């Protein structure tokens, strides 16, 4: 069977696909880290709200602590907005990288199908050559038998 002429290109496309897969994995890890940070921030906001309710209880209102808690609440809200914005950007990047990976995978599959077709064509060609050889051997054997009679 003849060697696949586009073997080098196929190897390059496979390497590119693997690289795109790694890029997508990095983006997914970044999203996971942002989601973990978002969960941590939400838990901190819930804890702060609980603390604020305790500070607002009748008879023990501490104005300085309430103001400090409110300022920290504003900071946490800003961080939450920033995280949300980053998550939106990362989601868009993930989708872009996913599409690039799909295209790279498609290019690899095209070359693999071409390799399979060429291999099938080579097998068919070899089978035809074998059939011709067997036919020739049969004709030679038949001619010898005819000549011997």
C-alpha positions as CSV (number, residue, x, y, z in Angstrom):
1,X,0.0,0.0,0.0
2,X,1.5,3.4,-0.9
3,X,2.2,5.8,1.9
4,X,-0.4,8.5,2.5
5,X,1.0,11.6,0.8
6,X,-0.6,14.0,3.2
7,X,0.6,12.3,6.3
8,X,2.7,15.3,7.4
9,X,-0.3,17.6,7.0
10,X,-2.5,15.2,8.9
11,X,0.0,15.2,11.8
12,X,0.1,19.0,11.8
13,X,-3.7,19.2,11.8
14,X,-3.9,16.7,14.7
15,X,-1.3,18.8,16.6
16,X,-3.3,21.9,15.9
17,X,-6.6,20.2,17.1
18,X,-4.8,19.1,20.3
19,X,-3.6,22.6,20.9
20,X,-7.2,24.0,20.3
21,X,-8.5,21.4,22.8
22,X,-5.9,22.5,25.4
23,X,-6.9,26.2,24.8
24,X,-10.6,25.3,25.4
25,X,-9.6,23.4,28.5
26,X,-7.8,26.5,29.8
27,X,-10.8,28.7,29.2
28,X,-13.1,26.1,30.9
29,X,-10.7,26.1,33.9
30,X,-10.8,29.9,34.0
31,X,-14.6,29.8,34.0
32,X,-14.6,27.3,36.8
33,X,-12.3,29.5,38.9
34,X,-14.5,32.5,38.3
35,X,-17.6,30.5,39.3
36,X,-15.9,29.4,42.5
37,X,-15.0,33.0,43.2
38,X,-18.5,34.0,42.5
39,X,-19.8,31.3,45.0
40,X,-17.3,32.5,47.6
41,X,-18.4,36.1,47.1
42,X,-22.1,35.2,47.3
43,X,-21.4,33.3,50.6
44,X,-19.5,36.3,51.9
45,X,-22.4,38.6,50.9
46,X,-24.9,36.3,52.7
47,X,-22.7,36.3,55.8
48,X,-22.4,40.1,55.7
49,X,-26.2,40.5,55.3
50,X,-26.6,38.3,58.4
51,X,-24.1,40.4,60.3
52,X,-25.9,43.6,59.2
53,X,-29.2,42.2,60.5
54,X,-27.6,41.6,63.9
55,X,-26.2,45.1,64.0
56,X,-29.6,46.6,63.3
57,X,-31.3,44.8,66.2
58,X,-33.1,47.1,68.6
59,X,-31.1,48.6,71.4
60,X,-27.7,47.6,70.1
61,X,-27.4,49.6,66.9
62,X,-23.7,50.5,66.3
63,X,-23.7,53.2,63.6
64,X,-20.0,53.0,62.8
65,X,-20.2,49.2,62.4
66,X,-23.3,49.6,60.2
67,X,-21.6,52.2,58.0
68,X,-18.5,50.0,57.7
69,X,-20.7,47.0,56.9
70,X,-22.6,49.0,54.3
71,X,-19.3,50.2,52.6
72,X,-18.0,46.6,52.5
73,X,-21.4,45.5,51.0
74,X,-20.9,48.1,48.2
75,X,-17.4,46.8,47.6
76,X,-18.7,43.2,47.4
77,X,-21.5,44.2,45.0
78,X,-18.9,45.9,42.7
79,X,-16.8,42.7,42.8
80,X,-19.8,40.7,42.0
81,X,-20.6,42.9,39.0
82,X,-17.0,42.6,37.8
83,X,-17.1,38.8,38.2
84,X,-20.3,38.7,36.2
85,X,-18.7,40.8,33.5
86,X,-15.7,38.5,33.4
87,X,-17.9,35.4,33.3
88,X,-19.7,36.9,30.3
89,X,-16.4,37.5,28.5
90,X,-15.1,34.0,29.4
91,X,-18.3,32.4,28.1
92,X,-17.9,34.2,24.8
93,X,-14.2,33.1,24.6
94,X,-15.2,29.5,25.4
95,X,-17.8,29.5,22.6
96,X,-15.2,31.0,20.2
97,X,-12.6,28.4,21.2
98,X,-15.2,25.6,21.0
99,X,-16.0,26.7,17.4
100,X,-12.3,26.8,16.5
101,X,-11.9,23.3,18.0
102,X,-14.9,22.0,16.0
103,X,-13.3,23.4,12.8
104,X,-9.9,21.9,13.6
105,X,-11.6,18.5,14.3
106,X,-13.4,18.7,11.0
107,X,-10.1,19.3,9.1
108,X,-8.6,16.3,10.8
109,X,-11.6,14.1,9.9
110,X,-11.5,15.3,6.3
111,X,-7.8,14.2,6.0
112,X,-8.5,10.9,7.8
113,X,-11.4,10.1,5.4
114,X,-9.1,11.0,2.5
115,X,-6.5,8.6,3.9
116,X,-9.1,5.9,4.3
117,X,-10.4,6.4,0.7
118,X,-6.8,6.2,-0.7
119,X,-6.1,3.1,1.3
120,X,-9.4,1.5,0.0
121,X,-8.5,2.5,-3.5
122,X,-5.0,1.0,-3.1
123,X,-6.5,-2.2,-1.7
124,X,-8.9,-2.4,-4.7
125,X,-6.0,-1.8,-7.1
126,X,-3.9,-4.6,-5.4
127,X,-6.9,-7.0,-5.6
128,X,-7.3,-6.3,-9.3
129,X,-3.6,-6.8,-9.9
130,X,-3.8,-10.1,-7.9
131,X,-6.8,-11.2,-10.0
132,X,-4.9,-10.4,-13.2
133,X,-1.9,-12.4,-12.0
134,X,-4.1,-15.4,-11.0
135,X,-5.8,-15.2,-14.4
136,X,-2.5,-15.2,-16.1
137,X,-1.3,-18.2,-14.1
138,X,-4.5,-20.0,-14.9
139,X,-4.1,-19.3,-18.6
140,X,-0.5,-20.4,-18.5
141,X,-1.5,-23.6,-16.7
142,X,-4.3,-24.2,-19.2
143,X,-1.9,-23.6,-22.1
144,X,0.5,-26.1,-20.7
145,X,-2.2,-28.7,-20.2
146,X,-3.3,-28.1,-23.8
147,X,0.2,-28.4,-25.1
148,X,0.8,-31.6,-23.1
149,X,-2.2,-33.3,-24.7
